[in-house]
Amino acid sequence: MLPQRVICQGCKHILYEGAELKPPDEIIHMYEGKCPKCAKKLSLLPTDVEVKPAR
Ligand SMILES: [Zn+2]
């Protein structure tokens, strides 16, 4: 299983990085719906979180 990386589209802050795949809504819930760095509101829409393999 590939590692997962979820990045804030506002500031490129890494919201989650790990070998364990998490659904985006769980990651958003971890941050109470907003980016801890730029306070951008995170959405369940897949365009707001980027999931790609970490190199
Ligand atoms: Zn951000």
N, CA, C, O and the ligand as a Tripos MOL2 file, in Angstrom:
@<TRIPOS>MOLECULE
protein
  221   219    56     0     0
PROTEIN
NO_CHARGES

@<TRIPOS>ATOM
      1 N           0.8430   -1.2030    0.0000 N.3       1 MET1
      2 CA          0.0000    0.0000    0.0000 C.3       1 MET1
      3 C           0.8770    1.2520    0.0000 C.2       1 MET1
      4 O           1.8220    1.3640    0.7800 O.2       1 MET1
      5 N           0.5520    2.1710   -0.8710 N.am      2 LEU2
      6 CA          1.3580    3.3820   -0.9910 C.3       2 LEU2
      7 C           1.0890    4.3440    0.1570 C.2       2 LEU2
      8 O          -0.0260    4.4200    0.6740 O.2       2 LEU2
      9 N           2.1210    5.0710    0.5440 N.am      3 PRO3
     10 CA          1.9020    6.1270    1.5430 C.3       3 PRO3
     11 C           0.9670    7.1890    0.9970 C.2       3 PRO3
     12 O           0.8460    7.3720   -0.2140 O.2       3 PRO3
     13 N           0.3210    7.8740    1.8970 N.am      4 GLN4
     14 CA         -0.6530    8.9000    1.5120 C.3       4 GLN4
     15 C          -0.1910   10.2590    2.0140 C.2       4 GLN4
     16 O           0.3460   10.3830    3.1150 O.2       4 GLN4
     17 N          -0.4070   11.2570    1.2030 N.am      5 ARG5
     18 CA         -0.0840   12.6180    1.6130 C.3       5 ARG5
     19 C          -1.2580   13.5160    1.2600 C.2       5 ARG5
     20 O          -1.7360   13.5190    0.1260 O.2       5 ARG5
     21 N          -1.7080   14.2680    2.2340 N.am      6 VAL6
     22 CA         -2.8100   15.2050    2.0080 C.3       6 VAL6
     23 C          -2.2840   16.6100    2.2680 C.2       6 VAL6
     24 O          -1.7720   16.9060    3.3480 O.2       6 VAL6
     25 N          -2.4190   17.4670    1.2690 N.am      7 ILE7
     26 CA         -1.8290   18.8040    1.3220 C.3       7 ILE7
     27 C          -2.9180   19.8600    1.2430 C.2       7 ILE7
     28 O          -3.8510   19.7410    0.4500 O.2       7 ILE7
     29 N          -2.7970   20.8910    2.0660 N.am      8 CYS8
     30 CA         -3.6970   22.0320    1.9910 C.3       8 CYS8
     31 C          -3.4960   22.7520    0.6690 C.2       8 CYS8
     32 O          -2.3710   23.0850    0.2970 O.2       8 CYS8
     33 N          -4.5920   22.9900   -0.0360 N.am      9 GLN9
     34 CA         -4.4840   23.6720   -1.3200 C.3       9 GLN9
     35 C          -4.1960   25.1540   -1.1450 C.2       9 GLN9
     36 O          -3.7630   25.8160   -2.0880 O.2       9 GLN9
     37 N          -4.4300   25.6810    0.0470 N.am     10 GLY10
     38 CA         -4.1990   27.0960    0.2870 C.3      10 GLY10
     39 C          -2.7410   27.4200    0.5000 C.2      10 GLY10
     40 O          -2.2360   28.3960   -0.0550 O.2      10 GLY10
     41 N          -2.0430   26.6060    1.3060 N.am     11 CYS11
     42 CA         -0.6750   26.9610    1.6950 C.3      11 CYS11
     43 C           0.3110   25.8110    1.5290 C.2      11 CYS11
     44 O           1.4870   25.9460    1.8670 O.2      11 CYS11
     45 N          -0.1600   24.6910    1.0150 N.am     12 LYS12
     46 CA          0.6660   23.5010    0.7790 C.3      12 LYS12
     47 C           1.1640   22.8580    2.0700 C.2      12 LYS12
     48 O           2.0880   22.0450    2.0470 O.2      12 LYS12
     49 N           0.5600   23.2160    3.1760 N.am     13 HIS13
     50 CA          0.8890   22.5720    4.4420 C.3      13 HIS13
     51 C           0.4840   21.1040    4.3790 C.2      13 HIS13
     52 O          -0.6030   20.7680    3.9100 O.2      13 HIS13
     53 N           1.3660   20.2390    4.8550 N.am     14 ILE14
     54 CA          1.0540   18.8100    4.8470 C.3      14 ILE14
     55 C           0.1290   18.5010    6.0160 C.2      14 ILE14
     56 O           0.5230   18.5680    7.1800 O.2      14 ILE14
     57 N          -1.0960   18.1650    5.6800 N.am     15 LEU15
     58 CA         -2.1040   17.8910    6.7030 C.3      15 LEU15
     59 C          -1.9760   16.4790    7.2350 C.2      15 LEU15
     60 O          -2.2020   16.2230    8.4180 O.2      15 LEU15
     61 N          -1.6170   15.5820    6.3670 N.am     16 TYR16
     62 CA         -1.4460   14.2040    6.7950 C.3      16 TYR16
     63 C          -0.4590   13.5150    5.8680 C.2      16 TYR16
     64 O          -0.4990   13.6730    4.6480 O.2      16 TYR16
     65 N           0.4200   12.7530    6.4820 N.am     17 GLU17
     66 CA          1.3630   11.9750    5.6920 C.3      17 GLU17
     67 C           1.6060   10.6690    6.4270 C.2      17 GLU17
     68 O           1.9530   10.6690    7.6080 O.2      17 GLU17
     69 N           1.4310    9.5920    5.7520 N.am     18 GLY18
     70 CA          1.6590    8.3190    6.4110 C.3      18 GLY18
     71 C           1.4220    7.1430    5.4980 C.2      18 GLY18
     72 O           0.9010    7.2790    4.3910 O.2      18 GLY18
     73 N           1.8130    5.9940    5.9850 N.am     19 ALA19
     74 CA          1.6800    4.7740    5.2080 C.3      19 ALA19
     75 C           0.2570    4.2380    5.2620 C.2      19 ALA19
     76 O          -0.1510    3.4170    4.4400 O.2      19 ALA19
     77 N          -0.4920    4.7290    6.2580 N.am     20 GLU20
     78 CA         -1.8490    4.2390    6.4420 C.3      20 GLU20
     79 C          -2.8230    5.1450    5.6970 C.2      20 GLU20
     80 O          -2.8550    6.3530    5.9350 O.2      20 GLU20
     81 N          -3.6040    4.5760    4.8080 N.am     21 LEU21
     82 CA         -4.5580    5.3760    4.0510 C.3      21 LEU21
     83 C          -5.7310    5.7870    4.9270 C.2      21 LEU21
     84 O          -6.3530    4.9620    5.5940 O.2      21 LEU21
     85 N          -6.0160    7.0850    4.9080 N.am     22 LYS22
     86 CA         -7.1560    7.6030    5.6530 C.3      22 LYS22
     87 C          -8.1030    8.2810    4.6750 C.2      22 LYS22
     88 O          -7.6550    8.9120    3.7170 O.2      22 LYS22
     89 N          -9.3860    8.1610    4.9000 N.am     23 PRO23
     90 CA        -10.3280    8.8930    4.0490 C.3      23 PRO23
     91 C         -10.2150   10.3910    4.3250 C.2      23 PRO23
     92 O         -10.0290   10.8000    5.4720 O.2      23 PRO23
     93 N         -10.3290   11.2180    3.2690 N.am     24 PRO24
     94 CA        -10.1730   12.6760    3.4440 C.3      24 PRO24
     95 C         -11.0830   13.2670    4.5110 C.2      24 PRO24
     96 O         -10.6900   14.1980    5.2140 O.2      24 PRO24
     97 N         -12.2880   12.7390    4.6380 N.am     25 ASP25
     98 CA        -13.1920   13.3170    5.6420 C.3      25 ASP25
     99 C         -12.6870   13.0810    7.0540 C.2      25 ASP25
    100 O         -12.9560   13.8760    7.9540 O.2      25 ASP25
    101 N         -11.9580   11.9910    7.2510 N.am     26 GLU26
    102 CA        -11.3810   11.7250    8.5810 C.3      26 GLU26
    103 C         -10.2410   12.6960    8.8800 C.2      26 GLU26
    104 O         -10.0930   13.1730   10.0050 O.2      26 GLU26
    105 N          -9.4520   12.9750    7.8690 N.am     27 ILE27
    106 CA         -8.3460   13.9190    8.0260 C.3      27 ILE27
    107 C          -8.8820   15.3230    8.2900 C.2      27 ILE27
    108 O          -8.3670   16.0430    9.1460 O.2      27 ILE27
    109 N          -9.9140   15.7000    7.5530 N.am     28 ILE28
    110 CA        -10.5450   17.0120    7.7600 C.3      28 ILE28
    111 C         -11.0980   17.1110    9.1770 C.2      28 ILE28
    112 O         -10.9900   18.1520    9.8240 O.2      28 ILE28
    113 N         -11.6850   16.0280    9.6480 N.am     29 HIS29
    114 CA        -12.2320   16.0150   11.0050 C.3      29 HIS29
    115 C         -11.1290   16.1790   12.0560 C.2      29 HIS29
    116 O         -11.3350   16.8130   13.0900 O.2      29 HIS29
    117 N          -9.9670   15.6050   11.7810 N.am     30 MET30
    118 CA         -8.8200   15.7230   12.6840 C.3      30 MET30
    119 C          -8.4380   17.1880   12.9140 C.2      30 MET30
    120 O          -7.9900   17.5730   13.9940 O.2      30 MET30
    121 N          -8.6310   17.9890   11.8620 N.am     31 TYR31
    122 CA         -8.2720   19.4110   11.9510 C.3      31 TYR31
    123 C          -9.4960   20.2980   12.1720 C.2      31 TYR31
    124 O          -9.4370   21.5150   11.9990 O.2      31 TYR31
    125 N         -10.5870   19.6740   12.5510 N.am     32 GLU32
    126 CA        -11.8310   20.3980   12.8250 C.3      32 GLU32
    127 C         -12.2670   21.2620   11.6470 C.2      32 GLU32
    128 O         -12.8360   22.3380   11.8300 O.2      32 GLU32
    129 N         -11.9970   20.7850   10.4510 N.am     33 GLY33
    130 CA        -12.5360   21.4070    9.2470 C.3      33 GLY33
    131 C         -11.7340   22.5430    8.6630 C.2      33 GLY33
    132 O         -12.1350   23.1450    7.6680 O.2      33 GLY33
    133 N         -10.5770   22.8490    9.2880 N.am     34 LYS34
    134 CA         -9.7790   23.9400    8.7090 C.3      34 LYS34
    135 C          -8.2900   23.6580    8.8430 C.2      34 LYS34
    136 O          -7.8430   22.9150    9.7170 O.2      34 LYS34
    137 N          -7.5480   24.2770    7.9470 N.am     35 CYS35
    138 CA         -6.1000   24.1180    7.9560 C.3      35 CYS35
    139 C          -5.5200   24.7870    9.1980 C.2      35 CYS35
    140 O          -5.8560   25.9380    9.4780 O.2      35 CYS35
    141 N          -4.6520   24.0980    9.9580 N.am     36 PRO36
    142 CA         -4.0820   24.6760   11.1740 C.3      36 PRO36
    143 C          -3.0960   25.8050   10.8870 C.2      36 PRO36
    144 O          -2.7690   26.5870   11.7800 O.2      36 PRO36
    145 N          -2.6310   25.8890    9.6680 N.am     37 LYS37
    146 CA         -1.6110   26.8820    9.3460 C.3      37 LYS37
    147 C          -2.2100   28.1540    8.7500 C.2      37 LYS37
    148 O          -1.9060   29.2560    9.2080 O.2      37 LYS37
    149 N          -3.0640   28.0070    7.7250 N.am     38 CYS38
    150 CA         -3.6010   29.1930    7.0510 C.3      38 CYS38
    151 C          -5.0870   29.3940    7.3180 C.2      38 CYS38
    152 O          -5.6850   30.3570    6.8380 O.2      38 CYS38
    153 N          -5.6840   28.4790    8.0880 N.am     39 ALA39
    154 CA         -7.0880   28.5760    8.4870 C.3      39 ALA39
    155 C          -8.0570   28.4850    7.3180 C.2      39 ALA39
    156 O          -9.2310   28.8320    7.4460 O.2      39 ALA39
    157 N          -7.5660   28.0220    6.1880 N.am     40 LYS40
    158 CA         -8.4690   27.7760    5.0610 C.3      40 LYS40
    159 C          -9.4480   26.6760    5.4340 C.2      40 LYS40
    160 O          -9.0690   25.6460    5.9920 O.2      40 LYS40
    161 N         -10.7070   26.9140    5.1150 N.am     41 LYS41
    162 CA        -11.7140   25.9150    5.4040 C.3      41 LYS41
    163 C         -11.5270   24.7110    4.4890 C.2      41 LYS41
    164 O         -11.4740   24.8390    3.2650 O.2      41 LYS41
    165 N         -11.4310   23.5550    5.1040 N.am     42 LEU42
    166 CA        -11.2640   22.3390    4.3240 C.3      42 LEU42
    167 C         -12.6280   21.7760    3.9630 C.2      42 LEU42
    168 O         -13.5700   21.8240    4.7530 O.2      42 LEU42
    169 N         -12.7090   21.2520    2.7750 N.am     43 SER43
    170 CA        -13.9720   20.7360    2.2700 C.3      43 SER43
    171 C         -13.8480   19.2450    2.0130 C.2      43 SER43
    172 O         -12.7500   18.7120    1.8530 O.2      43 SER43
    173 N         -14.9710   18.6000    1.9770 N.am     44 LEU44
    174 CA        -14.9830   17.1860    1.6180 C.3      44 LEU44
    175 C         -14.7640   16.9810    0.1240 C.2      44 LEU44
    176 O         -14.5270   15.8600   -0.3270 O.2      44 LEU44
    177 N         -14.8430   18.0690   -0.6410 N.am     45 LEU45
    178 CA        -14.6180   17.9580   -2.0690 C.3      45 LEU45
    179 C         -13.1770   17.5310   -2.3370 C.2      45 LEU45
    180 O         -12.2450   18.0700   -1.7410 O.2      45 LEU45
    181 N         -13.0000   16.5800   -3.2190 N.am     46 PRO46
    182 CA        -11.6420   16.0690   -3.4800 C.3      46 PRO46
    183 C         -10.7090   17.1030   -4.0790 C.2      46 PRO46
    184 O          -9.4950   16.9030   -4.0830 O.2      46 PRO46
    185 N         -11.2450   18.2000   -4.5830 N.am     47 THR47
    186 CA        -10.3890   19.2430   -5.1460 C.3      47 THR47
    187 C          -9.6750   20.0250   -4.0510 C.2      47 THR47
    188 O          -8.6840   20.7000   -4.3290 O.2      47 THR47
    189 N         -10.1540   19.9480   -2.8190 N.am     48 ASP48
    190 CA         -9.5530   20.7200   -1.7300 C.3      48 ASP48
    191 C          -8.4480   19.9750   -1.0000 C.2      48 ASP48
    192 O          -7.6630   20.5930   -0.2800 O.2      48 ASP48
    193 N          -8.3730   18.7030   -1.1630 N.am     49 VAL49
    194 CA         -7.2600   17.9530   -0.5990 C.3      49 VAL49
    195 C          -6.6010   17.1590   -1.7240 C.2      49 VAL49
    196 O          -7.2610   16.6490   -2.6300 O.2      49 VAL49
    197 N          -5.3340   17.0780   -1.6350 N.am     50 GLU50
    198 CA         -4.5690   16.4000   -2.6650 C.3      50 GLU50
    199 C          -4.0310   15.0990   -2.0680 C.2      50 GLU50
    200 O          -3.3430   15.1090   -1.0470 O.2      50 GLU50
    201 N          -4.3440   14.0130   -2.7030 N.am     51 VAL51
    202 CA         -3.8620   12.7260   -2.2200 C.3      51 VAL51
    203 C          -2.9590   12.1370   -3.2860 C.2      51 VAL51
    204 O          -3.3840   11.8490   -4.4050 O.2      51 VAL51
    205 N          -1.7120   11.9690   -2.9100 N.am     52 LYS52
    206 CA         -0.7840   11.3790   -3.8730 C.3      52 LYS52
    207 C           0.2980   10.6170   -3.1180 C.2      52 LYS52
    208 O           0.5540   10.8730   -1.9420 O.2      52 LYS52
    209 N           0.9080    9.7050   -3.7970 N.am     53 PRO53
    210 CA          1.9590    8.9230   -3.1290 C.3      53 PRO53
    211 C           3.1240    9.7960   -2.7020 C.2      53 PRO53
    212 O           3.5660   10.6560   -3.4630 O.2      53 PRO53
    213 N           3.6210    9.5870   -1.5030 N.am     54 ALA54
    214 CA          4.8010   10.2890   -1.0280 C.3      54 ALA54
    215 C           6.0280    9.6010   -1.5970 C.2      54 ALA54
    216 O           6.1280    8.3740   -1.6000 O.2      54 ALA54
    217 N           6.9710   10.4210   -2.0840 N.am     55 ARG55
    218 CA          8.1730    9.8210   -2.6410 C.3      55 ARG55
    219 C           9.2400    9.6070   -1.5960 C.2      55 ARG55
    220 O          10.3200    9.1060   -1.9090 O.2      55 ARG55
    221 ZN         -3.3750   25.8480    4.6580 Zn       56 ZN56
@<TRIPOS>BOND
     1     1     2 1
     2     2     3 1
     3     3     4 2
     4     3     5 am
     5     5     6 1
     6     6     7 1
     7     7     8 2
     8     7     9 am
     9     9    10 1
    10    10    11 1
    11    11    12 2
    12    11    13 am
    13    13    14 1
    14    14    15 1
    15    15    16 2
    16    15    17 am
    17    17    18 1
    18    18    19 1
    19    19    20 2
    20    19    21 am
    21    21    22 1
    22    22    23 1
    23    23    24 2
    24    23    25 am
    25    25    26 1
    26    26    27 1
    27    27    28 2
    28    27    29 am
    29    29    30 1
    30    30    31 1
    31    31    32 2
    32    31    33 am
    33    33    34 1
    34    34    35 1
    35    35    36 2
    36    35    37 am
    37    37    38 1
    38    38    39 1
    39    39    40 2
    40    39    41 am
    41    41    42 1
    42    42    43 1
    43    43    44 2
    44    43    45 am
    45    45    46 1
    46    46    47 1
    47    47    48 2
    48    47    49 am
    49    49    50 1
    50    50    51 1
    51    51    52 2
    52    51    53 am
    53    53    54 1
    54    54    55 1
    55    55    56 2
    56    55    57 am
    57    57    58 1
    58    58    59 1
    59    59    60 2
    60    59    61 am
    61    61    62 1
    62    62    63 1
    63    63    64 2
    64    63    65 am
    65    65    66 1
    66    66    67 1
    67    67    68 2
    68    67    69 am
    69    69    70 1
    70    70    71 1
    71    71    72 2
    72    71    73 am
    73    73    74 1
    74    74    75 1
    75    75    76 2
    76    75    77 am
    77    77    78 1
    78    78    79 1
    79    79    80 2
    80    79    81 am
    81    81    82 1
    82    82    83 1
    83    83    84 2
    84    83    85 am
    85    85    86 1
    86    86    87 1
    87    87    88 2
    88    87    89 am
    89    89    90 1
    90    90    91 1
    91    91    92 2
    92    91    93 am
    93    93    94 1
    94    94    95 1
    95    95    96 2
    96    95    97 am
    97    97    98 1
    98    98    99 1
    99    99   100 2
   100    99   101 am
   101   101   102 1
   102   102   103 1
   103   103   104 2
   104   103   105 am
   105   105   106 1
   106   106   107 1
   107   107   108 2
   108   107   109 am
   109   109   110 1
   110   110   111 1
   111   111   112 2
   112   111   113 am
   113   113   114 1
   114   114   115 1
   115   115   116 2
   116   115   117 am
   117   117   118 1
   118   118   119 1
   119   119   120 2
   120   119   121 am
   121   121   122 1
   122   122   123 1
   123   123   124 2
   124   123   125 am
   125   125   126 1
   126   126   127 1
   127   127   128 2
   128   127   129 am
   129   129   130 1
   130   130   131 1
   131   131   132 2
   132   131   133 am
   133   133   134 1
   134   134   135 1
   135   135   136 2
   136   135   137 am
   137   137   138 1
   138   138   139 1
   139   139   140 2
   140   139   141 am
   141   141   142 1
   142   142   143 1
   143   143   144 2
   144   143   145 am
   145   145   146 1
   146   146   147 1
   147   147   148 2
   148   147   149 am
   149   149   150 1
   150   150   151 1
   151   151   152 2
   152   151   153 am
   153   153   154 1
   154   154   155 1
   155   155   156 2
   156   155   157 am
   157   157   158 1
   158   158   159 1
   159   159   160 2
   160   159   161 am
   161   161   162 1
   162   162   163 1
   163   163   164 2
   164   163   165 am
   165   165   166 1
   166   166   167 1
   167   167   168 2
   168   167   169 am
   169   169   170 1
   170   170   171 1
   171   171   172 2
   172   171   173 am
   173   173   174 1
   174   174   175 1
   175   175   176 2
   176   175   177 am
   177   177   178 1
   178   178   179 1
   179   179   180 2
   180   179   181 am
   181   181   182 1
   182   182   183 1
   183   183   184 2
   184   183   185 am
   185   185   186 1
   186   186   187 1
   187   187   188 2
   188   187   189 am
   189   189   190 1
   190   190   191 1
   191   191   192 2
   192   191   193 am
   193   193   194 1
   194   194   195 1
   195   195   196 2
   196   195   197 am
   197   197   198 1
   198   198   199 1
   199   199   200 2
   200   199   201 am
   201   201   202 1
   202   202   203 1
   203   203   204 2
   204   203   205 am
   205   205   206 1
   206   206   207 1
   207   207   208 2
   208   207   209 am
   209   209   210 1
   210   210   211 1
   211   211   212 2
   212   211   213 am
   213   213   214 1
   214   214   215 1
   215   215   216 2
   216   215   217 am
   217   217   218 1
   218   218   219 1
   219   219   220 2
@<TRIPOS>SUBSTRUCTURE
     1 MET1         2 RESIDUE 1 A MET
     2 LEU2         6 RESIDUE 1 A LEU
     3 PRO3        10 RESIDUE 1 A PRO
     4 GLN4        14 RESIDUE 1 A GLN
     5 ARG5        18 RESIDUE 1 A ARG
     6 VAL6        22 RESIDUE 1 A VAL
     7 ILE7        26 RESIDUE 1 A ILE
     8 CYS8        30 RESIDUE 1 A CYS
     9 GLN9        34 RESIDUE 1 A GLN
    10 GLY10       38 RESIDUE 1 A GLY
    11 CYS11       42 RESIDUE 1 A CYS
    12 LYS12       46 RESIDUE 1 A LYS
    13 HIS13       50 RESIDUE 1 A HIS
    14 ILE14       54 RESIDUE 1 A ILE
    15 LEU15       58 RESIDUE 1 A LEU
    16 TYR16       62 RESIDUE 1 A TYR
    17 GLU17       66 RESIDUE 1 A GLU
    18 GLY18       70 RESIDUE 1 A GLY
    19 ALA19       74 RESIDUE 1 A ALA
    20 GLU20       78 RESIDUE 1 A GLU
    21 LEU21       82 RESIDUE 1 A LEU
    22 LYS22       86 RESIDUE 1 A LYS
    23 PRO23       90 RESIDUE 1 A PRO
    24 PRO24       94 RESIDUE 1 A PRO
    25 ASP25       98 RESIDUE 1 A ASP
    26 GLU26      102 RESIDUE 1 A GLU
    27 ILE27      106 RESIDUE 1 A ILE
    28 ILE28      110 RESIDUE 1 A ILE
    29 HIS29      114 RESIDUE 1 A HIS
    30 MET30      118 RESIDUE 1 A MET
    31 TYR31      122 RESIDUE 1 A TYR
    32 GLU32      126 RESIDUE 1 A GLU
    33 GLY33      130 RESIDUE 1 A GLY
    34 LYS34      134 RESIDUE 1 A LYS
    35 CYS35      138 RESIDUE 1 A CYS
    36 PRO36      142 RESIDUE 1 A PRO
    37 LYS37      146 RESIDUE 1 A LYS
    38 CYS38      150 RESIDUE 1 A CYS
    39 ALA39      154 RESIDUE 1 A ALA
    40 LYS40      158 RESIDUE 1 A LYS
    41 LYS41      162 RESIDUE 1 A LYS
    42 LEU42      166 RESIDUE 1 A LEU
    43 SER43      170 RESIDUE 1 A SER
    44 LEU44      174 RESIDUE 1 A LEU
    45 LEU45      178 RESIDUE 1 A LEU
    46 PRO46      182 RESIDUE 1 A PRO
    47 THR47      186 RESIDUE 1 A THR
    48 ASP48      190 RESIDUE 1 A ASP
    49 VAL49      194 RESIDUE 1 A VAL
    50 GLU50      198 RESIDUE 1 A GLU
    51 VAL51      202 RESIDUE 1 A VAL
    52 LYS52      206 RESIDUE 1 A LYS
    53 PRO53      210 RESIDUE 1 A PRO
    54 ALA54      214 RESIDUE 1 A ALA
    55 ARG55      218 RESIDUE 1 A ARG
    56 ZN56       221 GROUP 0 **** ****
